[in-house]
Amino acid sequence: MEPAHTDAPFEDDRFIRESGVDARVAAIVAPVLDTIGMRLVRVRLSSQNGLTLQIMAERPDGSMTIEDCEEASNAISPALDVEDPIDRAYNLEMSSPGIDRPLVRAADFQAAVGHIAKIETSVMVGGRKRFRGKIVEAGADGIVLERDQVAEGEEAAQAIRYDTMAEAKLILTDELVREALAKDRKLRDERKKQKRAGGKAAQE
């Protein structure tokens, strides 16, 4: 897939973003990923194995192969070396979001309708900050979650706006795995068809 190049300035459309050093790294790498047709999912600096900078990214279709990770790493490493946002030595880990992925964009929630998610908000919503349940609706401004643990007298359905969310991710279930595998097979088949079409065009 060829990246789409435009003259418009890069805009980070994630509503769940980083803070501190992670945010500085995100501001550096997100525009670089955009130029190679990828988008940033999350940046996380941890003390794992000394100090590890995990950068999670994906293609617009949600895929991220090993080759894509290598391409992304090669693209962002020079930018990080120049800007030097981390004052200590660290290991760079480039990864895909995975099946039980973080949800950071409205499109992520829209694609996850029908699946179970865990959400933490930055402010009280309906008297709580932590939620778990099935995403039953996802619009431009927020979602409706059908909570799986409801006390007597409580409503199961809870509306949550995106701008109140601090963290959100899918919960691994058999149904989610089956859907992810089916999507992966479809993407692989589409890539094979594109390669065959490209090979025939080159021969002609």
TAWO-V654353 format. One record per backbone hydrogen bond with DSSP energy under -1.0 kcal/mol. CO is the residue of the C=O (numbers start at 0). NH is the residue of the N-H. Records with the same first field share a line. If there is no record, write none. Layout:
CO=NH / NH
This chain:
19=23
20=24
21=25
22=26
23=27
24=28
25=29
28=32
29=33
30=34
32=35 / 37
33=36
38=57
41=55
43=53
45=51
46=49
48=50
50=90
51=45
52=92
53=43
54=94
55=40 / 41
57=38
58=61
62=58
64=68
65=69
66=70
67=71
68=72
69=73
70=74
71=75
72=76
75=79
76=80
77=81
78=82
79=83
90=52
92=54
94=56
98=100
100=169
103=14 / 15
104=108
105=109
106=110
111=114
114=134
115=170
116=132
117=168
118=130
119=165 / 166
124=127
127=124
128=120
130=118
131=147
132=116
133=145
134=113
136=143
140=161
141=138
142=159
143=135 / 136
144=157
145=133
150=153
155=146
157=144
159=142
160=163
161=164
163=121
166=119
167=102
168=117
172=176
173=177
174=178
175=179
176=180
177=181
178=182
179=183
180=184
181=185
182=186
183=187
184=188
185=189
186=190
187=191
188=192
189=193
190=194
191=195
192=196
193=197
194=198
195=199
196=200
197=201
198=202
199=203
